[in-house]
Amino acid sequence: MKKDIHPEYHEITVVMTDGTTFKTRSTMGKEGETLKLDIDPKTHPAWTGGAQHLVDSGGQVARFNKRFKGMGV
């Protein structure tokens, strides 16, 4: 492995949106810094299965539904 080409790998603290914390190792920041998350797996709909909605830009969803309404899927 080449010397002096890799970033420093150190311990940081991660603060979740609900205030819980955990320690991990990262190349972000400096030793002992804190990473505060705005979105995390405990609250984001992509991981929690929360409400989903389609954004119909230019009627694309309406055209799709009209085109494939008889498919019965």
mmJSON file of the N, C-alpha and C atoms, coordinates in Angstrom:
{"data_MODEL":{"atom_site":{
"group_PDB":["ATOM","ATOM","ATOM","ATOM","ATOM","ATOM","ATOM","ATOM","ATOM","ATOM","ATOM","ATOM","ATOM","ATOM","ATOM","ATOM","ATOM","ATOM","ATOM","ATOM","ATOM","ATOM","ATOM","ATOM","ATOM","ATOM","ATOM","ATOM","ATOM","ATOM","ATOM","ATOM","ATOM","ATOM","ATOM","ATOM","ATOM","ATOM","ATOM","ATOM","ATOM","ATOM","ATOM","ATOM","ATOM","ATOM","ATOM","ATOM","ATOM","ATOM","ATOM","ATOM","ATOM","ATOM","ATOM","ATOM","ATOM","ATOM","ATOM","ATOM","ATOM","ATOM","ATOM","ATOM","ATOM","ATOM","ATOM","ATOM","ATOM","ATOM","ATOM","ATOM","ATOM","ATOM","ATOM","ATOM","ATOM","ATOM","ATOM","ATOM","ATOM","ATOM","ATOM","ATOM","ATOM","ATOM","ATOM","ATOM","ATOM","ATOM","ATOM","ATOM","ATOM","ATOM","ATOM","ATOM","ATOM","ATOM","ATOM","ATOM","ATOM","ATOM","ATOM","ATOM","ATOM","ATOM","ATOM","ATOM","ATOM","ATOM","ATOM","ATOM","ATOM","ATOM","ATOM","ATOM","ATOM","ATOM","ATOM","ATOM","ATOM","ATOM","ATOM","ATOM","ATOM","ATOM","ATOM","ATOM","ATOM","ATOM","ATOM","ATOM","ATOM","ATOM","ATOM","ATOM","ATOM","ATOM","ATOM","ATOM","ATOM","ATOM","ATOM","ATOM","ATOM","ATOM","ATOM","ATOM","ATOM","ATOM","ATOM","ATOM","ATOM","ATOM","ATOM","ATOM","ATOM","ATOM","ATOM","ATOM","ATOM","ATOM","ATOM","ATOM","ATOM","ATOM","ATOM","ATOM","ATOM","ATOM","ATOM","ATOM","ATOM","ATOM","ATOM","ATOM","ATOM","ATOM","ATOM","ATOM","ATOM","ATOM","ATOM","ATOM","ATOM","ATOM","ATOM","ATOM","ATOM","ATOM","ATOM","ATOM","ATOM","ATOM","ATOM","ATOM","ATOM","ATOM","ATOM","ATOM","ATOM","ATOM","ATOM","ATOM","ATOM","ATOM","ATOM","ATOM","ATOM","ATOM","ATOM","ATOM","ATOM","ATOM","ATOM","ATOM","ATOM","ATOM","ATOM"],
"id":[1,2,3,4,5,6,7,8,9,10,11,12,13,14,15,16,17,18,19,20,21,22,23,24,25,26,27,28,29,30,31,32,33,34,35,36,37,38,39,40,41,42,43,44,45,46,47,48,49,50,51,52,53,54,55,56,57,58,59,60,61,62,63,64,65,66,67,68,69,70,71,72,73,74,75,76,77,78,79,80,81,82,83,84,85,86,87,88,89,90,91,92,93,94,95,96,97,98,99,100,101,102,103,104,105,106,107,108,109,110,111,112,113,114,115,116,117,118,119,120,121,122,123,124,125,126,127,128,129,130,131,132,133,134,135,136,137,138,139,140,141,142,143,144,145,146,147,148,149,150,151,152,153,154,155,156,157,158,159,160,161,162,163,164,165,166,167,168,169,170,171,172,173,174,175,176,177,178,179,180,181,182,183,184,185,186,187,188,189,190,191,192,193,194,195,196,197,198,199,200,201,202,203,204,205,206,207,208,209,210,211,212,213,214,215,216,217,218,219],
"type_symbol":["N","C","C","N","C","C","N","C","C","N","C","C","N","C","C","N","C","C","N","C","C","N","C","C","N","C","C","N","C","C","N","C","C","N","C","C","N","C","C","N","C","C","N","C","C","N","C","C","N","C","C","N","C","C","N","C","C","N","C","C","N","C","C","N","C","C","N","C","C","N","C","C","N","C","C","N","C","C","N","C","C","N","C","C","N","C","C","N","C","C","N","C","C","N","C","C","N","C","C","N","C","C","N","C","C","N","C","C","N","C","C","N","C","C","N","C","C","N","C","C","N","C","C","N","C","C","N","C","C","N","C","C","N","C","C","N","C","C","N","C","C","N","C","C","N","C","C","N","C","C","N","C","C","N","C","C","N","C","C","N","C","C","N","C","C","N","C","C","N","C","C","N","C","C","N","C","C","N","C","C","N","C","C","N","C","C","N","C","C","N","C","C","N","C","C","N","C","C","N","C","C","N","C","C","N","C","C","N","C","C","N","C","C","N","C","C","N","C","C"],
"label_atom_id":["N","CA","C","N","CA","C","N","CA","C","N","CA","C","N","CA","C","N","CA","C","N","CA","C","N","CA","C","N","CA","C","N","CA","C","N","CA","C","N","CA","C","N","CA","C","N","CA","C","N","CA","C","N","CA","C","N","CA","C","N","CA","C","N","CA","C","N","CA","C","N","CA","C","N","CA","C","N","CA","C","N","CA","C","N","CA","C","N","CA","C","N","CA","C","N","CA","C","N","CA","C","N","CA","C","N","CA","C","N","CA","C","N","CA","C","N","CA","C","N","CA","C","N","CA","C","N","CA","C","N","CA","C","N","CA","C","N","CA","C","N","CA","C","N","CA","C","N","CA","C","N","CA","C","N","CA","C","N","CA","C","N","CA","C","N","CA","C","N","CA","C","N","CA","C","N","CA","C","N","CA","C","N","CA","C","N","CA","C","N","CA","C","N","CA","C","N","CA","C","N","CA","C","N","CA","C","N","CA","C","N","CA","C","N","CA","C","N","CA","C","N","CA","C","N","CA","C","N","CA","C","N","CA","C","N","CA","C","N","CA","C","N","CA","C","N","CA","C","N","CA","C","N","CA","C"],
"label_alt_id":[null,null,null,null,null,null,null,null,null,null,null,null,null,null,null,null,null,null,null,null,null,null,null,null,null,null,null,null,null,null,null,null,null,null,null,null,null,null,null,null,null,null,null,null,null,null,null,null,null,null,null,null,null,null,null,null,null,null,null,null,null,null,null,null,null,null,null,null,null,null,null,null,null,null,null,null,null,null,null,null,null,null,null,null,null,null,null,null,null,null,null,null,null,null,null,null,null,null,null,null,null,null,null,null,null,null,null,null,null,null,null,null,null,null,null,null,null,null,null,null,null,null,null,null,null,null,null,null,null,null,null,null,null,null,null,null,null,null,null,null,null,null,null,null,null,null,null,null,null,null,null,null,null,null,null,null,null,null,null,null,null,null,null,null,null,null,null,null,null,null,null,null,null,null,null,null,null,null,null,null,null,null,null,null,null,null,null,null,null,null,null,null,null,null,null,null,null,null,null,null,null,null,null,null,null,null,null,null,null,null,null,null,null,null,null,null,null,null,null],
"label_comp_id":["MET","MET","MET","LYS","LYS","LYS","LYS","LYS","LYS","ASP","ASP","ASP","ILE","ILE","ILE","HIS","HIS","HIS","PRO","PRO","PRO","GLU","GLU","GLU","TYR","TYR","TYR","HIS","HIS","HIS","GLU","GLU","GLU","ILE","ILE","ILE","THR","THR","THR","VAL","VAL","VAL","VAL","VAL","VAL","MET","MET","MET","THR","THR","THR","ASP","ASP","ASP","GLY","GLY","GLY","THR","THR","THR","THR","THR","THR","PHE","PHE","PHE","LYS","LYS","LYS","THR","THR","THR","ARG","ARG","ARG","SER","SER","SER","THR","THR","THR","MET","MET","MET","GLY","GLY","GLY","LYS","LYS","LYS","GLU","GLU","GLU","GLY","GLY","GLY","GLU","GLU","GLU","THR","THR","THR","LEU","LEU","LEU","LYS","LYS","LYS","LEU","LEU","LEU","ASP","ASP","ASP","ILE","ILE","ILE","ASP","ASP","ASP","PRO","PRO","PRO","LYS","LYS","LYS","THR","THR","THR","HIS","HIS","HIS","PRO","PRO","PRO","ALA","ALA","ALA","TRP","TRP","TRP","THR","THR","THR","GLY","GLY","GLY","GLY","GLY","GLY","ALA","ALA","ALA","GLN","GLN","GLN","HIS","HIS","HIS","LEU","LEU","LEU","VAL","VAL","VAL","ASP","ASP","ASP","SER","SER","SER","GLY","GLY","GLY","GLY","GLY","GLY","GLN","GLN","GLN","VAL","VAL","VAL","ALA","ALA","ALA","ARG","ARG","ARG","PHE","PHE","PHE","ASN","ASN","ASN","LYS","LYS","LYS","ARG","ARG","ARG","PHE","PHE","PHE","LYS","LYS","LYS","GLY","GLY","GLY","MET","MET","MET","GLY","GLY","GLY","VAL","VAL","VAL"],
"label_asym_id":["A","A","A","A","A","A","A","A","A","A","A","A","A","A","A","A","A","A","A","A","A","A","A","A","A","A","A","A","A","A","A","A","A","A","A","A","A","A","A","A","A","A","A","A","A","A","A","A","A","A","A","A","A","A","A","A","A","A","A","A","A","A","A","A","A","A","A","A","A","A","A","A","A","A","A","A","A","A","A","A","A","A","A","A","A","A","A","A","A","A","A","A","A","A","A","A","A","A","A","A","A","A","A","A","A","A","A","A","A","A","A","A","A","A","A","A","A","A","A","A","A","A","A","A","A","A","A","A","A","A","A","A","A","A","A","A","A","A","A","A","A","A","A","A","A","A","A","A","A","A","A","A","A","A","A","A","A","A","A","A","A","A","A","A","A","A","A","A","A","A","A","A","A","A","A","A","A","A","A","A","A","A","A","A","A","A","A","A","A","A","A","A","A","A","A","A","A","A","A","A","A","A","A","A","A","A","A","A","A","A","A","A","A","A","A","A","A","A","A"],
"label_entity_id":["1","1","1","1","1","1","1","1","1","1","1","1","1","1","1","1","1","1","1","1","1","1","1","1","1","1","1","1","1","1","1","1","1","1","1","1","1","1","1","1","1","1","1","1","1","1","1","1","1","1","1","1","1","1","1","1","1","1","1","1","1","1","1","1","1","1","1","1","1","1","1","1","1","1","1","1","1","1","1","1","1","1","1","1","1","1","1","1","1","1","1","1","1","1","1","1","1","1","1","1","1","1","1","1","1","1","1","1","1","1","1","1","1","1","1","1","1","1","1","1","1","1","1","1","1","1","1","1","1","1","1","1","1","1","1","1","1","1","1","1","1","1","1","1","1","1","1","1","1","1","1","1","1","1","1","1","1","1","1","1","1","1","1","1","1","1","1","1","1","1","1","1","1","1","1","1","1","1","1","1","1","1","1","1","1","1","1","1","1","1","1","1","1","1","1","1","1","1","1","1","1","1","1","1","1","1","1","1","1","1","1","1","1","1","1","1","1","1","1"],
"label_seq_id":[1,1,1,2,2,2,3,3,3,4,4,4,5,5,5,6,6,6,7,7,7,8,8,8,9,9,9,10,10,10,11,11,11,12,12,12,13,13,13,14,14,14,15,15,15,16,16,16,17,17,17,18,18,18,19,19,19,20,20,20,21,21,21,22,22,22,23,23,23,24,24,24,25,25,25,26,26,26,27,27,27,28,28,28,29,29,29,30,30,30,31,31,31,32,32,32,33,33,33,34,34,34,35,35,35,36,36,36,37,37,37,38,38,38,39,39,39,40,40,40,41,41,41,42,42,42,43,43,43,44,44,44,45,45,45,46,46,46,47,47,47,48,48,48,49,49,49,50,50,50,51,51,51,52,52,52,53,53,53,54,54,54,55,55,55,56,56,56,57,57,57,58,58,58,59,59,59,60,60,60,61,61,61,62,62,62,63,63,63,64,64,64,65,65,65,66,66,66,67,67,67,68,68,68,69,69,69,70,70,70,71,71,71,72,72,72,73,73,73],
"pdbx_PDB_ins_code":[null,null,null,null,null,null,null,null,null,null,null,null,null,null,null,null,null,null,null,null,null,null,null,null,null,null,null,null,null,null,null,null,null,null,null,null,null,null,null,null,null,null,null,null,null,null,null,null,null,null,null,null,null,null,null,null,null,null,null,null,null,null,null,null,null,null,null,null,null,null,null,null,null,null,null,null,null,null,null,null,null,null,null,null,null,null,null,null,null,null,null,null,null,null,null,null,null,null,null,null,null,null,null,null,null,null,null,null,null,null,null,null,null,null,null,null,null,null,null,null,null,null,null,null,null,null,null,null,null,null,null,null,null,null,null,null,null,null,null,null,null,null,null,null,null,null,null,null,null,null,null,null,null,null,null,null,null,null,null,null,null,null,null,null,null,null,null,null,null,null,null,null,null,null,null,null,null,null,null,null,null,null,null,null,null,null,null,null,null,null,null,null,null,null,null,null,null,null,null,null,null,null,null,null,null,null,null,null,null,null,null,null,null,null,null,null,null,null,null],
"Cartn_x":[0.845,0.0,0.895,0.544,1.324,1.114,2.137,2.051,1.55,0.868,0.405,-0.588,-1.323,-2.353,-3.762,-3.869,-5.168,-5.542,-6.839,-7.268,-7.169,-7.09,-7.02,-8.349,-8.284,-9.452,-9.526,-10.598,-10.678,-12.113,-12.307,-13.621,-14.381,-15.689,-16.574,-17.854,-18.68,-19.971,-21.062,-22.045,-23.175,-24.398,-25.117,-26.336,-27.519,-28.414,-29.597,-30.629,-31.701,-32.721,-33.484,-33.55,-34.267,-33.363,-32.101,-31.185,-30.271,-30.53,-29.648,-28.3,-27.267,-25.933,-25.236,-24.268,-23.39,-22.046,-21.042,-19.7,-19.376,-18.667,-18.229,-16.904,-16.295,-15.036,-15.312,-14.635,-14.897,-13.68,-13.694,-12.676,-13.192,-14.479,-15.076,-14.505,-14.222,-13.808,-12.533,-12.527,-11.358,-11.773,-10.804,-11.033,-11.964,-13.053,-13.949,-15.043,-15.096,-16.155,-17.496,-18.58,-19.935,-20.598,-21.263,-22.04,-23.5,-24.253,-25.663,-26.48,-27.31,-28.094,-29.41,-29.786,-31.093,-32.116,-31.648,-32.492,-31.741,-32.431,-31.779,-32.738,-32.244,-33.085,-34.266,-34.223,-35.34,-36.54,-36.327,-37.408,-37.706,-36.801,-36.988,-37.97,-38.951,-39.955,-39.374,-38.208,-37.612,-37.294,-37.016,-36.679,-37.816,-38.743,-39.809,-41.097,-41.194,-42.414,-43.513,-43.144,-44.117,-44.929,-45.78,-46.673,-45.883,-46.36,-45.719,-46.702,-46.194,-47.053,-46.287,-47.038,-46.433,-46.552,-45.507,-45.53,-45.812,-46.95,-47.367,-46.872,-45.702,-45.144,-45.565,-46.378,-46.812,-47.835,-48.556,-49.591,-49.061,-47.802,-47.219,-47.912,-48.243,-48.914,-50.308,-51.017,-52.357,-52.301,-51.32,-51.173,-50.848,-49.983,-49.637,-50.878,-51.623,-52.823,-53.846,-54.013,-54.951,-54.511,-53.229,-52.694,-52.803,-52.566,-52.517,-53.677,-54.815,-55.917,-56.551,-56.482,-57.114,-56.239,-55.04,-54.128,-54.549,-55.256,-55.737,-54.644,-53.594,-52.484,-52.733],
"Cartn_y":[-1.171,0.0,1.239,2.22,3.456,4.269,4.943,5.786,7.174,7.812,9.203,9.462,8.455,8.716,8.482,7.85,7.536,8.551,8.931,9.857,9.218,10.05,9.565,8.923,7.753,6.991,7.069,7.656,7.919,7.737,7.853,7.664,8.981,8.933,10.086,9.635,10.601,10.313,10.723,9.838,10.115,10.331,11.446,11.762,11.576,10.643,10.372,11.473,11.484,12.532,12.481,11.308,11.211,11.494,11.855,12.219,11.1,9.864,8.777,8.93,8.409,8.548,7.196,7.105,5.944,6.367,5.601,5.893,4.968,5.527,4.754,5.313,4.614,5.096,5.651,6.757,7.445,8.256,8.691,9.616,11.05,11.242,12.561,13.36,14.623,15.497,15.074,15.357,15.028,14.128,13.555,12.679,13.365,12.657,13.157,14.086,14.416,15.306,14.597,15.374,14.854,15.08,14.054,14.135,14.078,15.164,15.223,14.992,13.953,13.586,14.344,14.798,15.409,14.337,13.304,12.195,10.917,9.967,8.692,7.533,6.301,5.141,4.944,5.535,5.383,6.233,7.318,8.244,8.409,8.034,8.267,7.257,7.722,6.819,5.708,5.917,4.882,3.63,3.793,2.655,2.245,3.159,2.849,2.412,2.565,2.196,3.206,4.45,5.515,5.832,6.812,7.207,7.546,7.015,7.291,8.018,8.902,9.592,9.79,9.82,10.03,11.497,12.048,13.412,13.344,13.886,13.826,15.069,14.946,16.088,15.995,16.951,16.993,15.931,15.374,14.387,13.014,12.72,11.438,10.273,10.431,9.35,9.127,10.208,10.092,9.391,9.74,9.088,7.604,7.277,5.883,5.103,5.666,4.984,4.799,5.793,5.713,4.638,4.574,3.631,2.176,1.949,0.59,0.234,0.963,0.716,-0.664,-1.247,-2.54,-3.741,-3.508,-4.611,-5.459,-4.882,-5.628,-6.113,-5.343,-5.746,-5.32],
"Cartn_z":[0.0,0.0,0.0,-0.832,-0.888,0.378,0.819,2.011,1.639,2.581,2.482,1.359,0.905,-0.101,0.446,1.617,2.181,3.257,3.331,4.378,5.764,6.775,8.156,8.543,9.14,9.567,11.081,11.629,13.063,13.56,14.862,15.471,15.532,15.138,15.257,15.952,16.359,16.969,15.992,15.778,14.898,15.773,15.531,16.273,15.328,15.669,14.855,15.068,14.257,14.359,15.677,16.31,17.59,18.791,18.526,19.602,20.071,19.64,20.028,19.319,19.947,19.379,19.316,18.436,18.394,17.827,18.12,17.635,16.467,15.495,14.342,13.863,12.928,12.374,10.983,10.649,9.395,8.957,7.719,7.227,7.279,7.694,7.783,8.951,8.735,9.822,10.52,11.827,12.649,13.802,14.468,15.619,16.628,17.03,18.06,17.575,16.292,15.787,15.805,15.654,15.68,14.331,13.816,12.587,12.98,12.762,13.124,11.858,11.871,10.699,10.641,9.435,9.207,8.839,8.137,7.705,8.048,8.637,8.954,8.707,8.734,8.438,9.388,10.569,11.509,11.101,10.336,10.03,8.549,7.668,6.239,5.644,4.857,4.28,3.411,2.819,1.982,2.802,4.09,4.943,5.857,6.144,7.094,6.413,5.089,4.374,4.586,4.825,5.057,3.82,3.95,2.861,1.611,0.496,-0.775,-1.664,-2.498,-3.452,-4.752,-5.842,-7.152,-7.528,-8.073,-8.556,-10.042,-10.449,-11.84,-12.564,-13.168,-13.897,-15.354,-15.777,-17.166,-17.53,-16.568,-16.845,-17.214,-16.916,-17.297,-16.603,-15.332,-14.599,-15.173,-15.483,-16.064,-17.421,-18.25,-19.554,-19.386,-18.43,-18.164,-17.739,-16.78,-16.291,-17.406,-18.272,-19.384,-20.37,-20.637,-21.621,-21.135,-19.833,-19.322,-18.385,-18.469,-17.532,-17.688,-18.867,-19.099,-18.766,-18.249,-17.981,-16.796,-15.824,-14.67,-13.744,-13.622,-12.758,-11.347],
"occupancy":[1.0,1.0,1.0,1.0,1.0,1.0,1.0,1.0,1.0,1.0,1.0,1.0,1.0,1.0,1.0,1.0,1.0,1.0,1.0,1.0,1.0,1.0,1.0,1.0,1.0,1.0,1.0,1.0,1.0,1.0,1.0,1.0,1.0,1.0,1.0,1.0,1.0,1.0,1.0,1.0,1.0,1.0,1.0,1.0,1.0,1.0,1.0,1.0,1.0,1.0,1.0,1.0,1.0,1.0,1.0,1.0,1.0,1.0,1.0,1.0,1.0,1.0,1.0,1.0,1.0,1.0,1.0,1.0,1.0,1.0,1.0,1.0,1.0,1.0,1.0,1.0,1.0,1.0,1.0,1.0,1.0,1.0,1.0,1.0,1.0,1.0,1.0,1.0,1.0,1.0,1.0,1.0,1.0,1.0,1.0,1.0,1.0,1.0,1.0,1.0,1.0,1.0,1.0,1.0,1.0,1.0,1.0,1.0,1.0,1.0,1.0,1.0,1.0,1.0,1.0,1.0,1.0,1.0,1.0,1.0,1.0,1.0,1.0,1.0,1.0,1.0,1.0,1.0,1.0,1.0,1.0,1.0,1.0,1.0,1.0,1.0,1.0,1.0,1.0,1.0,1.0,1.0,1.0,1.0,1.0,1.0,1.0,1.0,1.0,1.0,1.0,1.0,1.0,1.0,1.0,1.0,1.0,1.0,1.0,1.0,1.0,1.0,1.0,1.0,1.0,1.0,1.0,1.0,1.0,1.0,1.0,1.0,1.0,1.0,1.0,1.0,1.0,1.0,1.0,1.0,1.0,1.0,1.0,1.0,1.0,1.0,1.0,1.0,1.0,1.0,1.0,1.0,1.0,1.0,1.0,1.0,1.0,1.0,1.0,1.0,1.0,1.0,1.0,1.0,1.0,1.0,1.0,1.0,1.0,1.0,1.0,1.0,1.0,1.0,1.0,1.0,1.0,1.0,1.0],
"B_iso_or_equiv":[0.0,0.0,0.0,0.0,0.0,0.0,0.0,0.0,0.0,0.0,0.0,0.0,0.0,0.0,0.0,0.0,0.0,0.0,0.0,0.0,0.0,0.0,0.0,0.0,0.0,0.0,0.0,0.0,0.0,0.0,0.0,0.0,0.0,0.0,0.0,0.0,0.0,0.0,0.0,0.0,0.0,0.0,0.0,0.0,0.0,0.0,0.0,0.0,0.0,0.0,0.0,0.0,0.0,0.0,0.0,0.0,0.0,0.0,0.0,0.0,0.0,0.0,0.0,0.0,0.0,0.0,0.0,0.0,0.0,0.0,0.0,0.0,0.0,0.0,0.0,0.0,0.0,0.0,0.0,0.0,0.0,0.0,0.0,0.0,0.0,0.0,0.0,0.0,0.0,0.0,0.0,0.0,0.0,0.0,0.0,0.0,0.0,0.0,0.0,0.0,0.0,0.0,0.0,0.0,0.0,0.0,0.0,0.0,0.0,0.0,0.0,0.0,0.0,0.0,0.0,0.0,0.0,0.0,0.0,0.0,0.0,0.0,0.0,0.0,0.0,0.0,0.0,0.0,0.0,0.0,0.0,0.0,0.0,0.0,0.0,0.0,0.0,0.0,0.0,0.0,0.0,0.0,0.0,0.0,0.0,0.0,0.0,0.0,0.0,0.0,0.0,0.0,0.0,0.0,0.0,0.0,0.0,0.0,0.0,0.0,0.0,0.0,0.0,0.0,0.0,0.0,0.0,0.0,0.0,0.0,0.0,0.0,0.0,0.0,0.0,0.0,0.0,0.0,0.0,0.0,0.0,0.0,0.0,0.0,0.0,0.0,0.0,0.0,0.0,0.0,0.0,0.0,0.0,0.0,0.0,0.0,0.0,0.0,0.0,0.0,0.0,0.0,0.0,0.0,0.0,0.0,0.0,0.0,0.0,0.0,0.0,0.0,0.0,0.0,0.0,0.0,0.0,0.0,0.0],
"pdbx_formal_charge":[null,null,null,null,null,null,null,null,null,null,null,null,null,null,null,null,null,null,null,null,null,null,null,null,null,null,null,null,null,null,null,null,null,null,null,null,null,null,null,null,null,null,null,null,null,null,null,null,null,null,null,null,null,null,null,null,null,null,null,null,null,null,null,null,null,null,null,null,null,null,null,null,null,null,null,null,null,null,null,null,null,null,null,null,null,null,null,null,null,null,null,null,null,null,null,null,null,null,null,null,null,null,null,null,null,null,null,null,null,null,null,null,null,null,null,null,null,null,null,null,null,null,null,null,null,null,null,null,null,null,null,null,null,null,null,null,null,null,null,null,null,null,null,null,null,null,null,null,null,null,null,null,null,null,null,null,null,null,null,null,null,null,null,null,null,null,null,null,null,null,null,null,null,null,null,null,null,null,null,null,null,null,null,null,null,null,null,null,null,null,null,null,null,null,null,null,null,null,null,null,null,null,null,null,null,null,null,null,null,null,null,null,null,null,null,null,null,null,null],
"auth_seq_id":[1,1,1,2,2,2,3,3,3,4,4,4,5,5,5,6,6,6,7,7,7,8,8,8,9,9,9,10,10,10,11,11,11,12,12,12,13,13,13,14,14,14,15,15,15,16,16,16,17,17,17,18,18,18,19,19,19,20,20,20,21,21,21,22,22,22,23,23,23,24,24,24,25,25,25,26,26,26,27,27,27,28,28,28,29,29,29,30,30,30,31,31,31,32,32,32,33,33,33,34,34,34,35,35,35,36,36,36,37,37,37,38,38,38,39,39,39,40,40,40,41,41,41,42,42,42,43,43,43,44,44,44,45,45,45,46,46,46,47,47,47,48,48,48,49,49,49,50,50,50,51,51,51,52,52,52,53,53,53,54,54,54,55,55,55,56,56,56,57,57,57,58,58,58,59,59,59,60,60,60,61,61,61,62,62,62,63,63,63,64,64,64,65,65,65,66,66,66,67,67,67,68,68,68,69,69,69,70,70,70,71,71,71,72,72,72,73,73,73],
"auth_comp_id":["MET","MET","MET","LYS","LYS","LYS","LYS","LYS","LYS","ASP","ASP","ASP","ILE","ILE","ILE","HIS","HIS","HIS","PRO","PRO","PRO","GLU","GLU","GLU","TYR","TYR","TYR","HIS","HIS","HIS","GLU","GLU","GLU","ILE","ILE","ILE","THR","THR","THR","VAL","VAL","VAL","VAL","VAL","VAL","MET","MET","MET","THR","THR","THR","ASP","ASP","ASP","GLY","GLY","GLY","THR","THR","THR","THR","THR","THR","PHE","PHE","PHE","LYS","LYS","LYS","THR","THR","THR","ARG","ARG","ARG","SER","SER","SER","THR","THR","THR","MET","MET","MET","GLY","GLY","GLY","LYS","LYS","LYS","GLU","GLU","GLU","GLY","GLY","GLY","GLU","GLU","GLU","THR","THR","THR","LEU","LEU","LEU","LYS","LYS","LYS","LEU","LEU","LEU","ASP","ASP","ASP","ILE","ILE","ILE","ASP","ASP","ASP","PRO","PRO","PRO","LYS","LYS","LYS","THR","THR","THR","HIS","HIS","HIS","PRO","PRO","PRO","ALA","ALA","ALA","TRP","TRP","TRP","THR","THR","THR","GLY","GLY","GLY","GLY","GLY","GLY","ALA","ALA","ALA","GLN","GLN","GLN","HIS","HIS","HIS","LEU","LEU","LEU","VAL","VAL","VAL","ASP","ASP","ASP","SER","SER","SER","GLY","GLY","GLY","GLY","GLY","GLY","GLN","GLN","GLN","VAL","VAL","VAL","ALA","ALA","ALA","ARG","ARG","ARG","PHE","PHE","PHE","ASN","ASN","ASN","LYS","LYS","LYS","ARG","ARG","ARG","PHE","PHE","PHE","LYS","LYS","LYS","GLY","GLY","GLY","MET","MET","MET","GLY","GLY","GLY","VAL","VAL","VAL"],
"auth_asym_id":["A","A","A","A","A","A","A","A","A","A","A","A","A","A","A","A","A","A","A","A","A","A","A","A","A","A","A","A","A","A","A","A","A","A","A","A","A","A","A","A","A","A","A","A","A","A","A","A","A","A","A","A","A","A","A","A","A","A","A","A","A","A","A","A","A","A","A","A","A","A","A","A","A","A","A","A","A","A","A","A","A","A","A","A","A","A","A","A","A","A","A","A","A","A","A","A","A","A","A","A","A","A","A","A","A","A","A","A","A","A","A","A","A","A","A","A","A","A","A","A","A","A","A","A","A","A","A","A","A","A","A","A","A","A","A","A","A","A","A","A","A","A","A","A","A","A","A","A","A","A","A","A","A","A","A","A","A","A","A","A","A","A","A","A","A","A","A","A","A","A","A","A","A","A","A","A","A","A","A","A","A","A","A","A","A","A","A","A","A","A","A","A","A","A","A","A","A","A","A","A","A","A","A","A","A","A","A","A","A","A","A","A","A","A","A","A","A","A","A"],
"auth_atom_id":["N","CA","C","N","CA","C","N","CA","C","N","CA","C","N","CA","C","N","CA","C","N","CA","C","N","CA","C","N","CA","C","N","CA","C","N","CA","C","N","CA","C","N","CA","C","N","CA","C","N","CA","C","N","CA","C","N","CA","C","N","CA","C","N","CA","C","N","CA","C","N","CA","C","N","CA","C","N","CA","C","N","CA","C","N","CA","C","N","CA","C","N","CA","C","N","CA","C","N","CA","C","N","CA","C","N","CA","C","N","CA","C","N","CA","C","N","CA","C","N","CA","C","N","CA","C","N","CA","C","N","CA","C","N","CA","C","N","CA","C","N","CA","C","N","CA","C","N","CA","C","N","CA","C","N","CA","C","N","CA","C","N","CA","C","N","CA","C","N","CA","C","N","CA","C","N","CA","C","N","CA","C","N","CA","C","N","CA","C","N","CA","C","N","CA","C","N","CA","C","N","CA","C","N","CA","C","N","CA","C","N","CA","C","N","CA","C","N","CA","C","N","CA","C","N","CA","C","N","CA","C","N","CA","C","N","CA","C","N","CA","C","N","CA","C","N","CA","C","N","CA","C","N","CA","C"],
"pdbx_PDB_model_num":[1,1,1,1,1,1,1,1,1,1,1,1,1,1,1,1,1,1,1,1,1,1,1,1,1,1,1,1,1,1,1,1,1,1,1,1,1,1,1,1,1,1,1,1,1,1,1,1,1,1,1,1,1,1,1,1,1,1,1,1,1,1,1,1,1,1,1,1,1,1,1,1,1,1,1,1,1,1,1,1,1,1,1,1,1,1,1,1,1,1,1,1,1,1,1,1,1,1,1,1,1,1,1,1,1,1,1,1,1,1,1,1,1,1,1,1,1,1,1,1,1,1,1,1,1,1,1,1,1,1,1,1,1,1,1,1,1,1,1,1,1,1,1,1,1,1,1,1,1,1,1,1,1,1,1,1,1,1,1,1,1,1,1,1,1,1,1,1,1,1,1,1,1,1,1,1,1,1,1,1,1,1,1,1,1,1,1,1,1,1,1,1,1,1,1,1,1,1,1,1,1,1,1,1,1,1,1,1,1,1,1,1,1,1,1,1,1,1,1]
}}}
